[in-house]
Amino acid sequence: MKIRQIIGGVLVVPSMFAMPLVWISGAILHFFTAIVAYGLAGPGFWGYVAAGAAFTFPIVAEIVVFVSAWSTTGNAINGYSTWLLLWLAFVVALFGLMALGGWLASRAED
């Protein structure tokens, strides 16, 4: 076993254990999206409809709430989009770490 494969294994194993963290944090972000959708729609019946729809359609809800918060605040970077973009950066970094570890752990050229 070469040093490259050892380093690759060291990178892959912790990133695989971090996958449940991605699922849990994604669920928390989705719940937060439903709360923000309720706040954007206003209290009352339409707030509950918006929160229910946001909770029912995960990825579509994140996009719709992102655009809605953007049009409401006038800024692309607002309170909701900051959390959404940080979560996306975390997932991309984690998958990049997994890809790098897999590439390093693959069979070395003989």
A tleap script that builds the chain and sets N, CA, C and O, in Angstrom:
source leaprc.protein.ff14SB
mol = sequence {
  NMET LYS ILE ARG GLN ILE ILE GLY GLY VAL
  LEU VAL VAL PRO SER MET PHE ALA MET PRO
  LEU VAL TRP ILE SER GLY ALA ILE LEU HIE
  PHE PHE THR ALA ILE VAL ALA TYR GLY LEU
  ALA GLY PRO GLY PHE TRP GLY TYR VAL ALA
  ALA GLY ALA ALA PHE THR PHE PRO ILE VAL
  ALA GLU ILE VAL VAL PHE VAL SER ALA TRP
  SER THR THR GLY ASN ALA ILE ASN GLY TYR
  SER THR TRP LEU LEU LEU TRP LEU ALA PHE
  VAL VAL ALA LEU PHE GLY LEU MET ALA LEU
  GLY GLY TRP LEU ALA SER ARG ALA GLU CASP
}
set mol.1.N position { 0.852 -1.179 0.000 }
set mol.1.CA position { 0.000 0.000 0.000 }
set mol.1.C position { 0.897 1.241 0.000 }
set mol.1.O position { 1.819 1.367 0.806 }
set mol.2.N position { 0.605 2.119 -0.900 }
set mol.2.CA position { 1.426 3.325 -1.031 }
set mol.2.C position { 0.880 4.434 -0.149 }
set mol.2.O position { -0.259 4.380 0.315 }
set mol.3.N position { 1.709 5.431 0.071 }
set mol.3.CA position { 1.336 6.554 0.934 }
set mol.3.C position { 0.138 7.311 0.359 }
set mol.3.O position { -0.694 7.834 1.100 }
set mol.4.N position { 0.065 7.360 -0.959 }
set mol.4.CA position { -1.053 8.036 -1.608 }
set mol.4.C position { -2.371 7.351 -1.241 }
set mol.4.O position { -3.362 8.030 -0.972 }
set mol.5.N position { -2.395 6.022 -1.228 }
set mol.5.CA position { -3.598 5.279 -0.884 }
set mol.5.C position { -3.950 5.434 0.594 }
set mol.5.O position { -5.128 5.476 0.947 }
set mol.6.N position { -2.968 5.518 1.436 }
set mol.6.CA position { -3.211 5.711 2.868 }
set mol.6.C position { -3.844 7.080 3.114 }
set mol.6.O position { -4.812 7.196 3.866 }
set mol.7.N position { -3.296 8.112 2.480 }
set mol.7.CA position { -3.859 9.460 2.629 }
set mol.7.C position { -5.277 9.498 2.061 }
set mol.7.O position { -6.162 10.127 2.642 }
set mol.8.N position { -5.491 8.835 0.940 }
set mol.8.CA position { -6.828 8.777 0.365 }
set mol.8.C position { -7.822 8.106 1.296 }
set mol.8.O position { -8.954 8.570 1.432 }
set mol.9.N position { -7.414 7.023 1.935 }
set mol.9.CA position { -8.279 6.344 2.901 }
set mol.9.C position { -8.562 7.198 4.113 }
set mol.9.O position { -9.673 7.189 4.644 }
set mol.10.N position { -7.556 7.939 4.553 }
set mol.10.CA position { -7.742 8.834 5.700 }
set mol.10.C position { -8.741 9.940 5.357 }
set mol.10.O position { -9.484 10.382 6.233 }
set mol.11.N position { -8.776 10.392 4.112 }
set mol.11.CA position { -9.730 11.414 3.698 }
set mol.11.C position { -11.133 10.863 3.474 }
set mol.11.O position { -12.116 11.543 3.769 }
set mol.12.N position { -11.236 9.652 2.962 }
set mol.12.CA position { -12.545 9.098 2.621 }
set mol.12.C position { -13.334 8.683 3.853 }
set mol.12.O position { -14.531 8.956 3.936 }
set mol.13.N position { -12.687 8.030 4.808 }
set mol.13.CA position { -13.420 7.470 5.949 }
set mol.13.C position { -14.145 8.541 6.764 }
set mol.13.O position { -15.336 8.361 7.018 }
set mol.14.N position { -13.520 9.643 7.192 }
set mol.14.CA position { -14.282 10.642 7.948 }
set mol.14.C position { -15.376 11.319 7.116 }
set mol.14.O position { -16.423 11.681 7.653 }
set mol.15.N position { -15.146 11.488 5.835 }
set mol.15.CA position { -16.167 12.131 5.020 }
set mol.15.C position { -17.373 11.213 4.833 }
set mol.15.O position { -18.491 11.707 4.685 }
set mol.16.N position { -17.185 9.923 4.834 }
set mol.16.CA position { -18.319 9.008 4.752 }
set mol.16.C position { -19.132 9.031 6.044 }
set mol.16.O position { -20.355 8.900 6.011 }
set mol.17.N position { -18.462 9.197 7.173 }
set mol.17.CA position { -19.178 9.300 8.437 }
set mol.17.C position { -19.915 10.635 8.552 }
set mol.17.O position { -20.813 10.775 9.382 }
set mol.18.N position { -19.549 11.599 7.739 }
set mol.18.CA position { -20.200 12.908 7.780 }
set mol.18.C position { -21.483 12.944 6.959 }
set mol.18.O position { -22.219 13.929 7.024 }
set mol.19.N position { -21.769 11.908 6.195 }
set mol.19.CA position { -22.999 11.893 5.398 }
set mol.19.C position { -24.261 12.000 6.254 }
set mol.19.O position { -25.175 12.725 5.860 }
set mol.20.N position { -24.367 11.325 7.399 }
set mol.20.CA position { -25.552 11.557 8.241 }
set mol.20.C position { -25.669 13.010 8.705 }
set mol.20.O position { -26.776 13.508 8.906 }
set mol.21.N position { -24.546 13.683 8.874 }
set mol.21.CA position { -24.574 15.099 9.238 }
set mol.21.C position { -25.188 15.928 8.111 }
set mol.21.O position { -25.897 16.899 8.374 }
set mol.22.N position { -24.924 15.558 6.871 }
set mol.22.CA position { -25.532 16.244 5.730 }
set mol.22.C position { -27.045 16.026 5.749 }
set mol.22.O position { -27.806 16.962 5.508 }
set mol.23.N position { -27.485 14.799 6.033 }
set mol.23.CA position { -28.924 14.517 6.062 }
set mol.23.C position { -29.600 15.289 7.182 }
set mol.23.O position { -30.655 15.889 6.976 }
set mol.24.N position { -29.004 15.278 8.354 }
set mol.24.CA position { -29.605 15.969 9.504 }
set mol.24.C position { -29.639 17.475 9.265 }
set mol.24.O position { -30.657 18.122 9.512 }
set mol.25.N position { -28.535 18.031 8.787 }
set mol.25.CA position { -28.499 19.471 8.540 }
set mol.25.C position { -29.441 19.856 7.404 }
set mol.25.O position { -30.013 20.946 7.424 }
set mol.26.N position { -29.613 18.981 6.416 }
set mol.26.CA position { -30.569 19.239 5.345 }
set mol.26.C position { -32.002 19.251 5.863 }
set mol.26.O position { -32.821 20.057 5.422 }
set mol.27.N position { -32.302 18.357 6.797 }
set mol.27.CA position { -33.639 18.336 7.397 }
set mol.27.C position { -33.887 19.602 8.213 }
set mol.27.O position { -34.979 20.168 8.174 }
set mol.28.N position { -32.880 20.037 8.944 }
set mol.28.CA position { -33.011 21.273 9.725 }
set mol.28.C position { -33.198 22.471 8.789 }
set mol.28.O position { -34.039 23.334 9.044 }
set mol.29.N position { -32.420 22.523 7.716 }
set mol.29.CA position { -32.572 23.608 6.741 }
set mol.29.C position { -33.958 23.584 6.107 }
set mol.29.O position { -34.549 24.637 5.869 }
set mol.30.N position { -34.474 22.401 5.834 }
set mol.30.CA position { -35.801 22.299 5.232 }
set mol.30.C position { -36.883 22.769 6.207 }
set mol.30.O position { -37.825 23.446 5.796 }
set mol.31.N position { -36.764 22.429 7.463 }
set mol.31.CA position { -37.706 22.913 8.475 }
set mol.31.C position { -37.630 24.443 8.576 }
set mol.31.O position { -38.650 25.122 8.691 }
set mol.32.N position { -36.393 24.972 8.532 }
set mol.32.CA position { -36.193 26.427 8.547 }
set mol.32.C position { -36.830 27.067 7.314 }
set mol.32.O position { -37.377 28.166 7.402 }
set mol.33.N position { -36.765 26.391 6.170 }
set mol.33.CA position { -37.389 26.893 4.950 }
set mol.33.C position { -38.899 27.013 5.120 }
set mol.33.O position { -39.497 27.994 4.678 }
set mol.34.N position { -39.517 26.024 5.755 }
set mol.34.CA position { -40.958 26.079 5.995 }
set mol.34.C position { -41.312 27.244 6.913 }
set mol.34.O position { -42.334 27.901 6.713 }
set mol.35.N position { -40.485 27.503 7.908 }
set mol.35.CA position { -40.727 28.629 8.817 }
set mol.35.C position { -40.592 29.957 8.070 }
set mol.35.O position { -41.410 30.858 8.255 }
set mol.36.N position { -39.572 30.079 7.232 }
set mol.36.CA position { -39.385 31.303 6.453 }
set mol.36.C position { -40.530 31.488 5.460 }
set mol.36.O position { -40.982 32.612 5.244 }
set mol.37.N position { -41.003 30.397 4.854 }
set mol.37.CA position { -42.141 30.484 3.933 }
set mol.37.C position { -43.372 30.988 4.661 }
set mol.37.O position { -44.132 31.786 4.113 }
set mol.38.N position { -43.581 30.531 5.892 }
set mol.38.CA position { -44.710 31.007 6.687 }
set mol.38.C position { -44.565 32.509 6.946 }
set mol.38.O position { -45.537 33.257 6.834 }
set mol.39.N position { -43.369 32.943 7.288 }
set mol.39.CA position { -43.128 34.356 7.557 }
set mol.39.C position { -43.295 35.226 6.326 }
set mol.39.O position { -43.785 36.351 6.423 }
set mol.40.N position { -42.890 34.717 5.161 }
set mol.40.CA position { -43.019 35.491 3.925 }
set mol.40.C position { -44.471 35.594 3.469 }
set mol.40.O position { -44.878 36.614 2.913 }
set mol.41.N position { -45.248 34.547 3.700 }
set mol.41.CA position { -46.649 34.568 3.281 }
set mol.41.C position { -47.523 35.344 4.246 }
set mol.41.O position { -48.622 35.764 3.884 }
set mol.42.N position { -47.058 35.536 5.451 }
set mol.42.CA position { -47.842 36.263 6.442 }
set mol.42.C position { -48.655 35.320 7.305 }
set mol.42.O position { -48.913 34.177 6.925 }
set mol.43.N position { -49.051 35.797 8.451 }
set mol.43.CA position { -49.813 34.923 9.357 }
set mol.43.C position { -51.211 34.637 8.811 }
set mol.43.O position { -51.746 35.381 7.990 }
set mol.44.N position { -51.769 33.557 9.285 }
set mol.44.CA position { -53.121 33.205 8.859 }
set mol.44.C position { -53.120 32.013 7.931 }
set mol.44.O position { -52.171 31.230 7.893 }
set mol.45.N position { -54.189 31.892 7.194 }
set mol.45.CA position { -54.407 30.730 6.335 }
set mol.45.C position { -53.307 30.577 5.297 }
set mol.45.O position { -52.763 29.486 5.128 }
set mol.46.N position { -52.970 31.668 4.594 }
set mol.46.CA position { -51.969 31.566 3.525 }
set mol.46.C position { -50.581 31.267 4.068 }
set mol.46.O position { -49.764 30.664 3.373 }
set mol.47.N position { -50.307 31.674 5.282 }
set mol.47.CA position { -49.044 31.306 5.909 }
set mol.47.C position { -48.937 29.810 6.139 }
set mol.47.O position { -47.889 29.203 5.917 }
set mol.48.N position { -50.055 29.217 6.595 }
set mol.48.CA position { -50.071 27.766 6.807 }
set mol.48.C position { -49.989 27.004 5.488 }
set mol.48.O position { -49.340 25.961 5.400 }
set mol.49.N position { -50.649 27.532 4.472 }
set mol.49.CA position { -50.580 26.902 3.150 }
set mol.49.C position { -49.144 26.957 2.629 }
set mol.49.O position { -48.634 25.962 2.112 }
set mol.50.N position { -48.501 28.096 2.759 }
set mol.50.CA position { -47.123 28.246 2.281 }
set mol.50.C position { -46.176 27.339 3.052 }
set mol.50.O position { -45.306 26.704 2.455 }
set mol.51.N position { -46.334 27.269 4.371 }
set mol.51.CA position { -45.476 26.402 5.182 }
set mol.51.C position { -45.711 24.937 4.838 }
set mol.51.O position { -44.758 24.162 4.747 }
set mol.52.N position { -46.967 24.550 4.645 }
set mol.52.CA position { -47.273 23.172 4.276 }
set mol.52.C position { -46.729 22.805 2.911 }
set mol.52.O position { -46.178 21.720 2.722 }
set mol.53.N position { -46.883 23.709 1.965 }
set mol.53.CA position { -46.345 23.451 0.623 }
set mol.53.C position { -44.826 23.397 0.653 }
set mol.53.O position { -44.220 22.566 -0.024 }
set mol.54.N position { -44.211 24.272 1.428 }
set mol.54.CA position { -42.749 24.265 1.524 }
set mol.54.C position { -42.250 22.989 2.187 }
set mol.54.O position { -41.198 22.462 1.824 }
set mol.55.N position { -43.004 22.499 3.153 }
set mol.55.CA position { -42.590 21.277 3.838 }
set mol.55.C position { -42.828 20.045 2.970 }
set mol.55.O position { -42.162 19.025 3.148 }
set mol.56.N position { -43.772 20.130 2.033 }
set mol.56.CA position { -44.105 18.996 1.177 }
set mol.56.C position { -43.138 18.844 0.001 }
set mol.56.O position { -42.813 17.723 -0.389 }
set mol.57.N position { -42.682 19.946 -0.558 }
set mol.57.CA position { -41.827 19.902 -1.740 }
set mol.57.C position { -40.434 20.427 -1.400 }
set mol.57.O position { -40.202 21.634 -1.473 }
set mol.58.N position { -39.506 19.549 -1.031 }
set mol.58.CA position { -38.215 19.993 -0.494 }
set mol.58.C position { -37.390 20.903 -1.398 }
set mol.58.O position { -37.182 22.064 -1.045 }
set mol.59.N position { -36.921 20.440 -2.521 }
set mol.59.CA position { -35.973 21.226 -3.319 }
set mol.59.C position { -36.666 22.422 -3.970 }
set mol.59.O position { -36.100 23.512 -4.051 }
set mol.60.N position { -37.880 22.208 -4.425 }
set mol.60.CA position { -38.641 23.306 -5.029 }
set mol.60.C position { -38.865 24.414 -3.998 }
set mol.60.O position { -38.792 25.599 -4.324 }
set mol.61.N position { -39.138 24.019 -2.754 }
set mol.61.CA position { -39.388 25.006 -1.700 }
set mol.61.C position { -38.164 25.867 -1.438 }
set mol.61.O position { -38.290 27.079 -1.262 }
set mol.62.N position { -36.976 25.258 -1.408 }
set mol.62.CA position { -35.770 26.042 -1.179 }
set mol.62.C position { -35.578 27.077 -2.278 }
set mol.62.O position { -35.215 28.220 -2.001 }
set mol.63.N position { -35.821 26.681 -3.523 }
set mol.63.CA position { -35.665 27.615 -4.645 }
set mol.63.C position { -36.702 28.729 -4.576 }
set mol.63.O position { -36.371 29.904 -4.741 }
set mol.64.N position { -37.957 28.358 -4.331 }
set mol.64.CA position { -39.036 29.355 -4.291 }
set mol.64.C position { -38.835 30.326 -3.125 }
set mol.64.O position { -39.008 31.533 -3.290 }
set mol.65.N position { -38.475 29.814 -1.965 }
set mol.65.CA position { -38.269 30.701 -0.808 }
set mol.65.C position { -37.046 31.579 -1.034 }
set mol.65.O position { -37.045 32.740 -0.625 }
set mol.66.N position { -36.005 31.055 -1.675 }
set mol.66.CA position { -34.824 31.859 -1.992 }
set mol.66.C position { -35.208 33.035 -2.885 }
set mol.66.O position { -34.829 34.175 -2.616 }
set mol.67.N position { -35.960 32.757 -3.946 }
set mol.67.CA position { -36.380 33.816 -4.871 }
set mol.67.C position { -37.347 34.774 -4.186 }
set mol.67.O position { -37.277 35.986 -4.393 }
set mol.68.N position { -38.238 34.240 -3.381 }
set mol.68.CA position { -39.215 35.076 -2.668 }
set mol.68.C position { -38.520 36.002 -1.674 }
set mol.68.O position { -38.841 37.187 -1.593 }
set mol.69.N position { -37.572 35.458 -0.922 }
set mol.69.CA position { -36.840 36.290 0.032 }
set mol.69.C position { -36.010 37.336 -0.702 }
set mol.69.O position { -35.856 38.459 -0.222 }
set mol.70.N position { -35.481 36.974 -1.853 }
set mol.70.CA position { -34.701 37.909 -2.656 }
set mol.70.C position { -35.591 39.049 -3.132 }
set mol.70.O position { -35.203 40.214 -3.041 }
set mol.71.N position { -36.775 38.730 -3.635 }
set mol.71.CA position { -37.650 39.793 -4.138 }
set mol.71.C position { -38.226 40.639 -2.997 }
set mol.71.O position { -38.495 41.825 -3.185 }
set mol.72.N position { -38.418 40.037 -1.816 }
set mol.72.CA position { -38.950 40.788 -0.684 }
set mol.72.C position { -37.920 41.743 -0.109 }
set mol.72.O position { -38.229 42.901 0.172 }
set mol.73.N position { -36.682 41.257 0.070 }
set mol.73.CA position { -35.651 42.102 0.672 }
set mol.73.C position { -34.940 42.982 -0.345 }
set mol.73.O position { -34.411 44.034 0.012 }
set mol.74.N position { -34.919 42.563 -1.608 }
set mol.74.CA position { -34.200 43.321 -2.625 }
set mol.74.C position { -32.724 42.954 -2.691 }
set mol.74.O position { -31.993 43.499 -3.518 }
set mol.75.N position { -32.275 42.042 -1.838 }
set mol.75.CA position { -30.879 41.606 -1.823 }
set mol.75.C position { -30.821 40.103 -2.083 }
set mol.75.O position { -31.607 39.336 -1.526 }
set mol.76.N position { -29.883 39.693 -2.932 }
set mol.76.CA position { -29.716 38.267 -3.184 }
set mol.76.C position { -29.145 37.569 -1.954 }
set mol.76.O position { -29.462 36.410 -1.687 }
set mol.77.N position { -28.313 38.271 -1.215 }
set mol.77.CA position { -27.731 37.706 0.009 }
set mol.77.C position { -28.501 38.282 1.184 }
set mol.77.O position { -28.302 39.433 1.570 }
set mol.78.N position { -29.380 37.468 1.746 }
set mol.78.CA position { -30.171 37.889 2.889 }
set mol.78.C position { -30.070 36.815 3.971 }
set mol.78.O position { -29.246 35.907 3.861 }
set mol.79.N position { -30.878 36.903 4.989 }
set mol.79.CA position { -30.793 35.960 6.096 }
set mol.79.C position { -31.016 34.514 5.690 }
set mol.79.O position { -30.319 33.621 6.173 }
set mol.80.N position { -31.978 34.272 4.811 }
set mol.80.CA position { -32.249 32.905 4.384 }
set mol.80.C position { -31.184 32.399 3.425 }
set mol.80.O position { -30.686 31.284 3.577 }
set mol.81.N position { -30.836 33.214 2.442 }
set mol.81.CA position { -29.883 32.755 1.437 }
set mol.81.C position { -28.501 32.504 2.025 }
set mol.81.O position { -27.753 31.672 1.510 }
set mol.82.N position { -28.157 33.204 3.086 }
set mol.82.CA position { -26.870 32.959 3.737 }
set mol.82.C position { -26.809 31.530 4.258 }
set mol.82.O position { -25.815 30.836 4.044 }
set mol.83.N position { -27.864 31.081 4.942 }
set mol.83.CA position { -27.890 29.715 5.467 }
set mol.83.C position { -27.935 28.694 4.341 }
set mol.83.O position { -27.278 27.656 4.417 }
set mol.84.N position { -28.697 28.976 3.309 }
set mol.84.CA position { -28.798 28.053 2.183 }
set mol.84.C position { -27.452 27.915 1.472 }
set mol.84.O position { -27.023 26.804 1.161 }
set mol.85.N position { -26.791 29.033 1.219 }
set mol.85.CA position { -25.501 28.986 0.527 }
set mol.85.C position { -24.411 28.358 1.384 }
set mol.85.O position { -23.538 27.669 0.857 }
set mol.86.N position { -24.445 28.583 2.699 }
set mol.86.CA position { -23.480 27.925 3.585 }
set mol.86.C position { -23.683 26.412 3.589 }
set mol.86.O position { -22.714 25.652 3.586 }
set mol.87.N position { -24.944 25.977 3.596 }
set mol.87.CA position { -25.210 24.542 3.564 }
set mol.87.C position { -24.740 23.943 2.247 }
set mol.87.O position { -24.138 22.869 2.239 }
set mol.88.N position { -25.008 24.623 1.130 }
set mol.88.CA position { -24.551 24.130 -0.174 }
set mol.88.C position { -23.033 24.076 -0.251 }
set mol.88.O position { -22.479 23.134 -0.819 }
set mol.89.N position { -22.351 25.070 0.310 }
set mol.89.CA position { -20.888 25.059 0.326 }
set mol.89.C position { -20.363 23.893 1.161 }
set mol.89.O position { -19.373 23.261 0.794 }
set mol.90.N position { -21.022 23.609 2.279 }
set mol.90.CA position { -20.640 22.480 3.120 }
set mol.90.C position { -20.780 21.161 2.360 }
set mol.90.O position { -19.895 20.308 2.429 }
set mol.91.N position { -21.882 20.992 1.641 }
set mol.91.CA position { -22.111 19.758 0.894 }
set mol.91.C position { -21.111 19.628 -0.253 }
set mol.91.O position { -20.575 18.544 -0.484 }
set mol.92.N position { -20.859 20.706 -0.962 }
set mol.92.CA position { -19.892 20.670 -2.061 }
set mol.92.C position { -18.492 20.363 -1.535 }
set mol.92.O position { -17.764 19.577 -2.140 }
set mol.93.N position { -18.107 20.978 -0.410 }
set mol.93.CA position { -16.795 20.698 0.172 }
set mol.93.C position { -16.691 19.246 0.616 }
set mol.93.O position { -15.649 18.616 0.435 }
set mol.94.N position { -17.744 18.716 1.188 }
set mol.94.CA position { -17.732 17.333 1.634 }
set mol.94.C position { -17.625 16.368 0.457 }
set mol.94.O position { -16.845 15.417 0.508 }
set mol.95.N position { -18.395 16.603 -0.595 }
set mol.95.CA position { -18.309 15.739 -1.768 }
set mol.95.C position { -16.960 15.900 -2.471 }
set mol.95.O position { -16.422 14.933 -3.010 }
set mol.96.N position { -16.419 17.104 -2.466 }
set mol.96.CA position { -15.080 17.307 -3.021 }
set mol.96.C position { -14.029 16.551 -2.232 }
set mol.96.O position { -13.109 15.974 -2.812 }
set mol.97.N position { -14.156 16.549 -0.917 }
set mol.97.CA position { -13.231 15.795 -0.069 }
set mol.97.C position { -13.365 14.300 -0.333 }
set mol.97.O position { -12.365 13.582 -0.374 }
set mol.98.N position { -14.590 13.833 -0.509 }
set mol.98.CA position { -14.800 12.425 -0.825 }
set mol.98.C position { -14.198 12.072 -2.185 }
set mol.98.O position { -13.578 11.019 -2.333 }
set mol.99.N position { -14.374 12.929 -3.161 }
set mol.99.CA position { -13.825 12.680 -4.497 }
set mol.99.C position { -12.302 12.684 -4.467 }
set mol.99.O position { -11.661 11.845 -5.100 }
set mol.100.N position { -11.728 13.627 -3.734 }
set mol.100.CA position { -10.274 13.676 -3.621 }
set mol.100.C position { -9.740 12.436 -2.930 }
set mol.100.O position { -8.745 11.857 -3.365 }
set mol.101.N position { -10.399 12.027 -1.852 }
set mol.101.CA position { -9.972 10.817 -1.151 }
set mol.101.C position { -10.111 9.580 -2.011 }
set mol.101.O position { -9.234 8.716 -2.001 }
set mol.102.N position { -11.202 9.480 -2.757 }
set mol.102.CA position { -11.378 8.346 -3.656 }
set mol.102.C position { -10.346 8.320 -4.767 }
set mol.102.O position { -9.858 7.259 -5.155 }
set mol.103.N position { -10.020 9.504 -5.276 }
set mol.103.CA position { -8.998 9.574 -6.320 }
set mol.103.C position { -7.637 9.174 -5.776 }
set mol.103.O position { -6.890 8.454 -6.439 }
set mol.104.N position { -7.308 9.634 -4.570 }
set mol.104.CA position { -6.025 9.278 -3.979 }
set mol.104.C position { -5.964 7.811 -3.582 }
set mol.104.O position { -4.908 7.185 -3.680 }
set mol.105.N position { -7.093 7.256 -3.133 }
set mol.105.CA position { -7.094 5.853 -2.691 }
set mol.105.C position { -7.187 4.864 -3.847 }
set mol.105.O position { -6.996 3.663 -3.658 }
set mol.106.N position { -7.477 5.365 -5.035 }
set mol.106.CA position { -7.588 4.448 -6.176 }
set mol.106.C position { -6.237 3.839 -6.460 }
set mol.106.O position { -5.209 4.276 -5.944 }
set mol.107.N position { -6.265 2.841 -7.278 }
set mol.107.CA position { -5.013 2.145 -7.595 }
set mol.107.C position { -4.008 3.100 -8.193 }
set mol.107.O position { -4.294 3.831 -9.142 }
set mol.108.N position { -2.851 3.074 -7.626 }
set mol.108.CA position { -1.777 3.926 -8.146 }
set mol.108.C position { -1.203 3.318 -9.426 }
set mol.108.O position { -1.293 2.110 -9.644 }
set mol.109.N position { -0.623 4.152 -10.254 }
set mol.109.CA position { -0.013 3.679 -11.492 }
set mol.109.C position { 1.192 2.820 -11.141 }
set mol.109.O position { 2.033 3.195 -10.323 }
set mol.110.N position { 1.252 1.663 -11.779 }
set mol.110.CA position { 2.394 0.760 -11.508 }
set mol.110.C position { 3.493 0.950 -12.501 }
set mol.110.O position { 4.521 0.277 -12.422 }
savepdb mol mol.pdb
quit
